[in-house]
Amino acid sequence: MLTIACLSLSGGQGKTTTAVLLAKSLAQKGYTVLAVDADPPKQSLHLPRK
């Protein structure tokens, strides 16, 4: 099992965007992906899923 984390204490660094696009890309290549948003604002829940 491979674990990838996008971490930074600073805001506005593109962590959520990077994590969501990485998860989408890996899923499109056939990998099983679990994305967890531990950031309090939960911004990834508001991004398009297409």
N, C-alpha and C positions, 0 to 999 in steps of 0.2 A: 504494500500500500504506500502510495506517495502522498505526502502532505505538503501543500503550498499555502503560505500565509502572506498576506499583504498587510504589513504593519507599519505604523508610524504614530507617534503621539500628537503630531501637528495636524491641524485640520487643513482642508483644501489642497491635499497632495494628490488626489486622484486615486486613492486606495479603492474606493467602492467601484469606480468605473473600471479600473484595472482588473479587480477581482471578478466582476460580472463578465467582462469581455473574455477573460482567460477561461472562466468556467464554460461560457458558451462555445468558445473555440474548441476546447477539449471535448465537450459533449458532441459537437458536430463531427469530430474525428472518431467517435465511437467509444470514448472513455465514459465510465460511470462517474458522475460528478455529484458531490454534495457541497453546496455553498452555504456557509453560515455567516450571518451578519451580526456581529457582536457589538457593533457601533450603536450607541444609544439612539441617534436619530433614525436608524434603520432606513437609510436612503435607498438601498438596493431593492426594497420592496416596492418602490415607486418607479423603477426603470422598466421600459418595455421588455417583454419576454420573447419577442419574435426573433 
